Amino acid sequence: MAKPLVSIFVPFKNTSAFLPECINSILAQNYTNWEVVFVDDGSEDDSYNTVKLFAEKDERIHLYKNEGSGIIEALRMAFRLSSGDYVTRMDSDDIMTPDRLEVMLNSLLKHGKKHLAVGQVKYFRTDGVSDGYARYERWINQLTETGNNYSEIYKECVIPSPCWLLHRDDFIACGGFEPNRYPEDYDLTFRFYRANYKCIPCDKVLLHWRDYSTRTSRTHEHYAQNYFLDIKTHYFLELDYDKSRPLTIWGAGAKGKTVAKLLLKNKVPFYWICDNPKKIGKHIYDQELLNFDYLTQLKQPQSIVTVANEDAQREIRAYFKKQNMQSMTDYFFFC
């Protein structure tokens, strides 16, 4: 029986310093029936020539220049020019473990379509990984170990963009790279969730995720917090909002205000809960900030929590538990 072809999509721009490690990690895969489609998104360094040298030596490596502009158009082009039964994405500055494709493909072959293979990740950086990234790594790996990635999808992106694998038919069915919504990896994750693709639990690190000060997710406006909140609110209203129940926002900081503006823009009514005595009773965007006690007047509310303080989050979760409320049905943490 012929082994299925895996297509790997790698958009790149000005990453010549990291591309050799990335490509060598693909070449070192235990599973060898793959093709990788590199698309140069306007590099100004020697990235294109770096990939070209590898492509001249291995026919599985395909190299193109983006016919459009931006990472989404580069990904669309890579997908259009690919032919694999299974598809995945890779970032040009990251490193696969040698068994990444093998582990993921075997998982999908075992579980079948409508499943998503994911892997654990390990951040690395020459001057050490920050506490924030270390916490994110622990958090996302805990979700991946049990396959419960969607359980906290409104908090952060729960599928690492360079560490998933999906059957081509399922990828097409959920919209692929068609939407123009950034961050594109988070949007795709929500479409996996909407399609109800089951995440297959994984207890192995399959990707080494590079962090550095000039990486796109740190510097480009498309990865700013307001874009994340826009996606969260968009999909919450589409997938989990129950119009028959009152909706509350917890917290009146920057994130709470952004969510409030998005709800007002969509003409969605809500109650705004705040624990800051200086703000309670005042109005923001013509919405009164209410004391926590007001919740007792609401019948079966849904809650969006935008409170970032970890101690406060624990108190809020304890309150929900006491009220027998369920995550992803009654309450949703947006941070």
N, C-alpha and C positions, 0 to 999 in steps of 0.2 A: 504494500500500500504506500502510495506516494506521500511524503511528508508535506504538510501544508506550508505555503509560503507566507512569511511574516513581513509586512512592509513597515519600515521605520521612517518617520517623517522628522527631518531636522532642519528647521529654519535657522539661519545664522546671520550675524552682522558683527563685524569687528571682534571676532573671538579667536584670532589666529594663534594666540598664546595657549589656548586650551584645546583647540580642535584635535591635535595629534593624540592626546590622551583619550578624548571622547571616541575617536575613530578606532583607535587600538582596542578599546574596551568592547567595541562592537565586533571587531575582527576576532577577538578572543572568545566569543560566545561558544558554549558547548553545542548549542543548537545552530546548525550552519545553513539551513534553508531560509535565508532572509535576503531582503533587498533594502537598501537605505537610500532615501531620496533627500539629498541636500538641496536647499534653495537659498541662494545668497540674496539677502534683503538689503542690497546697496552698501556692501562693506567698502570701507575706505582704507583698510589695512591689507595684509597679504592673505586674508582668509580664503578667498576663492582659489588662489594658487595652491594653498596648503591642501585643500580638499582635492584639487585636481591631481596632485601627485599621487594620492591614494587611489583615486578613481582610475588612473591609468594602469594601476597594478592589479585591481580587483574589479571584475565586471559587475559585481553585486552593488557597487557604489555608483550612484547616478548623481550628476551635478547639473544644476540649472541656476539661472538668474531670475529673480522675481519679475514677472511681467507687470505686476502692480506695485503697490507700496504698503509696507506694514506686515506684521507677523501673521495676521489672519489671512491675507491674500497669499502669503508665502505658504502657509499650511494648506490652503485650498489647492494651490498649484501642485504641491507635493502629493496630495491625495489623488488628484486627477491623473497624475502621471504614474501612479502606483498600480499594482495588480495583485497584491497579496490577499489571501483569504482572511488573514487576521491583520489588524493594524494597531500601531502604537506611535507615540511621540517621544522624542528624545531632545533634550536641550544640548546645544553644542559645547557647553562648558561643563557638562556632568560626565559621570563615569558609571557604566553598567558593571555589575558583578558578572562573572563568567556564566553564571547559571540563570541570569534574569529571564531571558526568552524561554529557556527550557522549562523553568518552574511555572511561568505564567501560561504558556501554551498547554502544558500538561493539565493545569487546573481547568482551563477552558474546555479541553477535549473531554475531561471527566464530567464536567457539570453541564456542558452544552450551551446553546444560545440563551440570550436573556440574562447572561451572567457577565460580570466584569472582573477581570483579574487585576489585583492591585498588589503592591509590594511595600515593605517597610523601607525607610530611607535613613541615611546617615549624612548629616551636614558636615562639611569640612571647610576650613578657611586657614590660610597661612598664619594669621595672627590670632587664631582662636575664635571659636564660635561664641556669639553673644548669648546671654542668659535667655533672651527672648526667643531666639531660634532654637536653643536647646529645649525650652519648654514646648515649643511648637512640634519639634521632632518627637518628643515623648508622647505628646497628646495624639498626634496623627498615627503614630505607630501602635498605640493602645487601641485605637479604633480599628486599624487595619488587622491587628492580631485576631480580633473577634468578628470582623466583617461588618461592624456596626457603624460604618463611616457616615451614613446619612443621618444618624441620630443627633449629630451636632452640626449639620450642614449650614445652618444660619450663623454659626459662630465664626468659622473660617473655612477656607477651601479644604475639603476633607479628602480629596483625591489629588496626590501630587502629579502635576502635569507631565513630568517625564517618566512616570512609573505606573502605567496602566496598559492593558491589552484587551482588545475587544474583537468579536467577529465582524467582518466587514459589513454584513447585512444589518447587524444591530447598530453599527456606527452610522450607516446611511439612514436607518429608521429614526434615529433620535436627532437628526439634523446635521450631523457632522460638523464641519467648520463653516456652515452657511451663515449663521447670524453675525452681525457686525457689532456685537456687544462685548465690551472690555470690562474686566479682565477675561480674556477668551477662555482660559482654563477653568475659571470659576463658573462661567456660563455653561460650559460643557458639562461640568460636574452636576449642575442643577438639571440638565437635560437627561443625564444618566438616571438621576433620582426620579424625574418625571416619568421616564420610561419604565421605571421599576426594575432596572437591571440589578440583580443581586450581587453584592460584593462578596467575593470568595475570600474567606479568612486566610491570612498569610503571616507566618511567624519568622520570616527571613528578611534580612536587609538585601534588597535587590538593586539599590541605586545609591551612589554617593553623590550628594547634592552640593554643588559648590556655591559658596557665598563669597561675595567680594563687593566693594563699595560702588562699583560702576555697573553692576548687573541690572538688567532692564527693570526687574520688579522693584528695584530700589529707586530708580531714577526717572522712569517714564510716567507722565501724568495719568496714563490709562490705568495705573496700578495704585492711584491715590485712594484714600479711604472713601471718598464720596462715590467713586465708581463701584466699590464693593457694596456699599449700602444701597445703591440704586438697584443692583442685581438682587440683593437679598429681598428688598421690598417688592420688586417686580415679581419674583417667583413665589414669595409668600402670598401675595394677593391672588396669584393664579392657582396655587396648589394647596394651600393650607388655611387660608382665611375662610371663616364661616360667617357669612353675612347675617345669619340669624342670631349671632351672639355679639354682645358688646365687646369692643376692642380697647385695650389699654396700652399705653406706652409707659414704661418705667424708666425714669431718668430724664433730666433736662439739660444734660451736657451737650457737647458738640454733636455727638452721634444721635442723641435723642431729638435734637432740633432738626437734624437732616432728615431723619425718618418722619418726623412730624410734617415737614414741608412736602415730602414725597406723598404722604397719605392725603394731605390737603389737595395736592395737585391732582390726585386720582379721585377726589371727592369721597374719600372714605372717612366716616365719622369715628372719633376715638375720644377716650378720656385720658388725660395726662396726669400720671402719678409722680409725685416728687417728694423727697425727704429733706430738702433744703429749706429750713424755716424762712430764709430770706426770699425765697421764690414762691412759696405756697401762697395762693390767693392772687398772685399776679397773673398777667396775661402775656403770652408770647404767640405771635401770629393769630391774635384774637382768641386763643385757647387758654382757658383758665387752668393753672397748675393746682392740682388737688392733693390733699393730704392722703396718706396711705389708708386711713380709716374709711375713705370713700368707697373702697373696694367692697365693703360689706353691703353696699346698696346695689351692687351689680349682680345680676343673675347669670351664672356660668360664663364669666368673661374669658376671652382669650387675651394673652399678654405677650407683648414684645418687650424684652428686657434689654436696655441699652446701657446699663450700669456696668462700668468696667472694673471697679474695685473688687478684688477677689474675696475679701471678707464679706462685703455687702452681697456679692453673688451667693455665697454660702448661706447667708441669712435668708435670701430670697428663695433659694432652692428648698430650704427647710420649711418655709412658709407654704410653698406649693405642695410639698410632701404632706404637711399637716392637713391641707385642704383636699388631699387625695387627687391632686391634679397631675396630669401626665405630660411629660415632655413631648414635643412635636404634635400635640393635640390641643393642650390647654395653654402651654407657654413655650416661647421660643427665645433663646438667647442670641442676640445680634452682636455680641462681643464677648 
